[in-house]
Amino acid sequence: MGGANRTNLLDLDRQGMEAIAVAFGAKPFHGRNLLKWIHKHGVTDFEQMTDLPKAFRQRLAEETRIDLPEIVFEQPSLDGTTKWVLELHDGQRIETVYIPDGDRSTICVSSQVGCALDCAFCSTAQQGFNRNLTTGEIIGQVWQATRELGRPPTNVVMMGMGEPLANFDAVVTAMNLMTEDLAYMISKTRVTLSTSGIVPALRRLKEVSDVSLAVSLHAPDNALRDRLVPINRKYPLEALIPACRDYIAGEKRRKVTWEYVMLDGVNDSIAHAKALIRLLQGIPSKVNLIPFNPFPGTDYRTSPPDRIDAFRERLIRAGIITITRKTRGDDIDAACGQLVGRVRDRSRRQLRAAQVPSSGGGA
Ligand code: SAH
């Protein structure tokens, strides 16, 4: 047995497949064919991989595994969005969301089980953090979605559970597989990594990848952002903004997408809009205003539609491309910030919360 110690072929990119082919006495191109069988054709039975030498197939069967996250639950939304709950080999659960929009099909992919970042308005944060996903568990979400849809998605957003830049290597390898010609062949501009702003990792990303960048900004000044996105205390706007500018520097027509959740009475005034315009001055930008999606236990409320409209108009007048992101899948808790798996928190956040002495006469 010892299956868990075997190499999971889903963890390997093109170079990895070539290397394993050579290690097993086959040729590099056999490794490339193996990659195609698994990702392009969705075949996981080595017997069906008829252009691979028999001896190679035998060793693959004996010494490797193809360990896919399993769809245990599929929940369609009234607006066409579908949420898949996937179970990993250790029983942890993550969520992947499919968002159809005309010709476009977008998959929202998770990068961690839970999240350690503790953003004030996000329900994944409330679950705490358990562990990073492996490359196989990340690309496995795309594998499953491709089989469900009958074709690869046109777009992938790394906007599911977790902070992708906190799981750097696994995420970069998985994104390479998304754009790989022998695998999913998704255009680099249609793979978007969203981050809350881990600046050193963002600078490293520029060295190894050129996927599209989205940044969870949510506030135009440090005092407010410190509260909403606590990682800002470590990497404040003076560090984050130049790193974002540098990420797209030299790439024509590239823009940074700034995500900005609209919280009633918190960050949604005209003064905030003006500060945001100043902050983004000179950076090719697109702003996505996200109406806040509520979840149980939150005190935040979404801004009223007319305030969102006024905020958007203000940015547009300043020459910034701004859209209000359509809320999708909120009837099935699949909208931004509503994804929660079955996470065993290892960050001890819940423990800390339970130890806070209660004030007043609450139950
Ligand atoms: N950790 C990464 C990836 C998550 S992307 C990041 O922070 O960018 C998910 C997006 O939804 C982020 O912009 C996040 O800030 C936003 N979001 C989180 N909770 C939300 C909520 N309740 N309503 C609307 N958007 C939310």
Residues whose N, C-alpha, C, O or C-beta is under 5 A from the ligand:
A	BS01	SAH	F121 C122 S123 M158 M159 G160 G162 E163 P164 S194 T195 S196 S216 E259 V261 I290 P291 F292 N293 C336 G337
